Amino acid sequence: MAFYLYDPGDGADTCYTAYASLADAMAGADSLISIYRDQCDPEWPEYVEGIAVYEADSADAPDEGRLVARTVEHNRIERPDDVDEDGYSPSEDLWFDSVDYYVDYKMEAA
């Protein structure tokens, strides 16, 4: 039995990385989220929502195993009412000139 991290942004034929423990797979997933966070411009790449960890017996079809963790939205901040004409919100100390909300992602047990 192994844990397989699915990376939908890999672009390779096989987007799974095997790990011996769930803790290691989750650390790998957190690292992927950090990499994809750096790609925000200002929006997240769509594939961040597809990061997942499976527990499976076979490396040939890890997605047929049991889904144990997936990405979920975290710390979502909606556009407040105090955004000025330049797009700045003093209450949030954030710029909303080109976005309706800010969000982060984290892994969560399935």
BELGI-V466748 format. One line per field, one symbol per residue. ss: DSSP state (2 for helix, 1 for strand, 0 for the rest). phi: phi as a letter, one per 20 degrees, with the letter a starting at -180 (. if undefined). burial: 1 if it has 9 or more other ideal C-beta (glycine too) atoms within 8 Angstrom, else 0. A space follows every 10 residues. Layout:
ss = ???
phi = ???
burial = ???
//
This chain:
ss = 0111110000 0000011110 0222222222 2222222000 0000022222 0111110000 0222011111 1111111100 0010000110 0001100000 1111111110
phi = .bdceedfef nefdddcecf cfffffffff ffgfffffef beeffgfffe fbcddbedff bffeeefdbb fcfblfcfff fefefenedf fdlcedfcce adbdcbecfe
burial = 0111111010 0000110110 0101110111 0110011001 0001101101 1111110000 0110101111 1000000001 0010001110 0000010010 0010111000
//
